[in-house]
Amino acid sequence: MPTPSMEDYIEQIFILIENKGYARVSDIAEALSVHPSSVTKMVQKLDKDDYLVYEKYRGLVLTPKGKKIGKRLVDRHHLLEQFLKIIGVDAENIYKDVEGIEHHLSWNSIDRIGDLVQFFEKDPARIAALKRHQMENEE
């Protein structure tokens, strides 16, 4: 499995390719707020580990392995955003909180959070009951 840092790169590359059709070193650097030289080093490592194919000055493409991991990472991110929204985390905190926790949870925990999100979304009355409970606790 990739390291948390590798995950950040794979996830961002996947998003860029999905949105723009390509991912350049400069785009990745801008999205992750890192220097292009750092991106180049990581991209070379990801190429070596078969997550992508990188040709200097030509760009990069995700391998099937990289695409699979990239999609899973994006899905994890979205799931955690849904979960935090359901439990009432303030919207302005959600992105930062997801970034802070996504690498620290096991895939088993992610799957259980997914079950909980499905449980709440199947019946909007459950979400309403949670909101009422939260309001009672605030009083």
Secondary structure by P-SEA (a helix, b strand, c coil): cccaaaaaaaaaaaaaaaacccccaaaaaaaacccaaaaaaaaaaaaaaccccccccccccccaaaaaaaaaaaaaaaaaaaaaaaacccccaaaaaaaaccccccaaaaaaaaaaaaaaaacaaaaaaaaaaaaaaac
